[in-house]
Amino acid sequence: MMESNELRLLPWSGPDGRPSYLSADETGGYLSRLADSTEENQLGLGVELLAHAAEVLADTDSDPEEIRCLVADLASALRDAVRVASSRGYRSPPPASAPE
């Protein structure tokens, strides 16, 4: 849960390529919901790319250009997943300490 006046890293960059942040006291606003939906779409695409990668790697006759495009897509999906993980990790409450 975000504390008041904290910034949320959004799953898209600004027009200049720099990170975009949302300052919000509540998580149910339009931009927060849009960011949640975008993150889910990005992670879903990553799952689909992994399945496609398994197919391409299993095919010994895969075209090098197809492999090159797949690697570029996987790199983009990984970049998105790291951004989502960073954003969600920042917003997560710290883990409770272990009982002594």
Secondary structure as UniProt FT lines:
FT   TURN            4..5
FT   STRAND          7..13
FT   TURN            15..16
FT   STRAND          19..23
FT   HELIX           30..58
FT   TURN            60..61
FT   HELIX           64..91
//
